[in-house]
Amino acid sequence: MKDFLRKLGALGCRRILLSNSPIIGLRETLERFALTDDFDAIVPDASKPSQWPSHLQAFTKQSASEHLLSIGDYWSNDIAPVLAAGYEAAYIHGCKSPGTHPRATYQAPELPDMYDDIIKGCVSWQR
């Protein structure tokens, strides 16, 4: 994951960790995997899905890009609200079948299965 996050950063994509978890525990997990410095921002206690509109507004104000991609494994918290707002989403569905949510921009059983496609998507945003 570290290489993936660094590639996204090198392409100019902002990497924001938006989590419903409190900072205590989240910070320690990021430190354990040596990922703390690979995010541009960390937003704990995010109150997803109800606070997605506020988060989306803040993220789009902070970015010169009109593009936004949410990556997650919880459809109603991570994916559906972002798609409904007109942005892209990468759904980690944890099973070999594509699941029941064909609207996701990218989807796979595990995040590493989508790394290349997400990187290509980020490159296309730069054009």
C-alpha positions as CSV (number, residue, x, y, z in Angstrom):
1,M,0.0,0.0,0.0
2,K,2.9,2.4,0.7
3,D,4.1,2.3,-2.9
4,F,0.5,2.8,-4.1
5,L,0.0,5.8,-2.0
6,R,3.4,7.3,-3.0
7,K,2.6,6.8,-6.7
8,L,-0.7,8.6,-6.2
9,G,1.1,11.4,-4.5
10,A,3.7,11.7,-7.2
11,L,0.9,12.1,-9.7
12,G,-0.5,15.0,-7.7
13,C,-3.4,13.2,-6.3
14,R,-4.3,14.2,-2.7
15,R,-4.5,11.2,-0.4
16,I,-7.0,11.8,2.4
17,L,-7.9,9.1,5.0
18,L,-11.5,9.7,6.0
19,S,-12.4,7.3,8.8
20,N,-15.2,6.8,11.3
21,S,-12.5,5.6,13.8
22,P,-11.3,7.9,16.5
23,I,-7.7,9.1,16.2
24,I,-6.7,7.0,19.1
25,G,-6.2,3.6,17.5
26,L,-6.2,4.9,14.0
27,R,-2.9,6.7,14.6
28,E,-1.4,3.6,16.1
29,T,-2.5,1.5,13.2
30,L,-1.0,3.9,10.6
31,E,2.2,3.9,12.6
32,R,2.3,0.1,12.8
33,F,2.1,-0.1,8.9
34,A,4.4,3.0,8.5
35,L,1.7,4.9,6.5
36,T,1.4,8.0,8.7
37,D,3.4,10.2,6.3
38,D,1.7,8.8,3.1
39,F,-1.5,10.7,3.5
40,D,-2.0,14.4,2.9
41,A,-4.6,14.6,5.5
42,I,-6.2,12.3,8.1
43,V,-9.8,12.9,9.1
44,P,-10.9,10.8,12.1
45,D,-14.4,10.6,13.6
46,A,-15.8,11.4,10.1
47,S,-19.4,10.4,10.9
48,K,-19.9,8.7,7.5
49,P,-22.3,8.5,5.8
50,S,-24.3,11.4,7.3
51,Q,-21.4,13.9,7.0
52,W,-20.3,13.1,3.5
53,P,-21.9,16.3,2.0
54,S,-19.7,18.4,4.3
55,H,-16.6,16.4,3.6
56,L,-17.2,16.5,-0.1
57,Q,-17.6,20.2,0.0
58,A,-14.4,20.7,2.0
59,F,-12.4,18.4,-0.2
60,T,-13.5,20.0,-3.4
61,K,-12.8,23.5,-2.0
62,Q,-9.3,22.4,-1.1
63,S,-8.5,20.9,-4.5
64,A,-8.0,22.4,-8.0
65,S,-9.3,19.1,-9.4
66,E,-12.9,18.4,-10.1
67,H,-12.2,14.7,-9.5
68,L,-12.6,12.7,-6.4
69,L,-12.3,9.0,-5.7
70,S,-13.5,7.2,-2.6
71,I,-12.0,3.8,-1.8
72,G,-13.7,1.6,0.7
73,D,-15.3,-1.6,1.6
74,Y,-18.6,-0.5,3.2
75,W,-21.1,0.4,0.4
76,S,-23.4,2.7,2.3
77,N,-20.6,4.5,4.1
78,D,-17.8,4.7,1.6
79,I,-19.2,4.3,-1.9
80,A,-22.9,5.1,-2.4
81,P,-22.8,8.7,-1.1
82,V,-19.8,9.5,-3.3
83,L,-21.4,8.0,-6.4
84,A,-24.6,9.8,-5.7
85,A,-22.7,13.1,-5.6
86,G,-21.3,12.4,-9.0
87,Y,-17.8,11.3,-8.1
88,E,-15.9,8.0,-8.5
89,A,-15.6,5.1,-6.1
90,A,-13.5,2.0,-5.8
91,Y,-15.4,-0.7,-4.0
92,I,-13.5,-3.5,-2.1
93,H,-16.2,-6.1,-2.0
94,G,-14.2,-9.0,-0.5
95,C,-15.6,-11.8,-2.7
96,K,-14.7,-13.2,-6.1
97,S,-18.0,-12.3,-7.7
98,P,-18.5,-8.6,-8.7
99,G,-21.2,-8.1,-6.1
100,T,-24.5,-6.4,-6.4
101,H,-23.2,-2.9,-7.0
102,P,-22.2,-2.6,-10.6
103,R,-22.1,1.2,-10.5
104,A,-18.7,1.5,-8.7
105,T,-16.0,2.9,-11.0
106,Y,-13.6,0.2,-9.8
107,Q,-14.3,-2.9,-7.8
108,A,-12.4,-6.0,-6.7
109,P,-12.2,-8.4,-3.8
110,E,-9.1,-6.6,-2.5
111,L,-7.6,-3.2,-2.9
112,P,-4.3,-4.3,-4.5
113,D,-6.4,-5.8,-7.3
114,M,-7.4,-2.2,-8.2
115,Y,-4.0,-0.4,-7.8
116,D,-3.2,-0.3,-11.5
117,D,-6.6,0.8,-12.6
118,I,-6.7,3.5,-9.9
119,I,-3.3,4.8,-11.0
120,K,-4.4,4.9,-14.6
121,G,-7.5,6.8,-13.6
122,C,-5.4,9.3,-11.7
123,V,-3.2,9.7,-14.7
124,S,-6.2,10.4,-16.9
125,W,-7.3,13.1,-14.5
126,Q,-4.1,15.0,-15.1
127,R,-4.9,15.5,-18.8
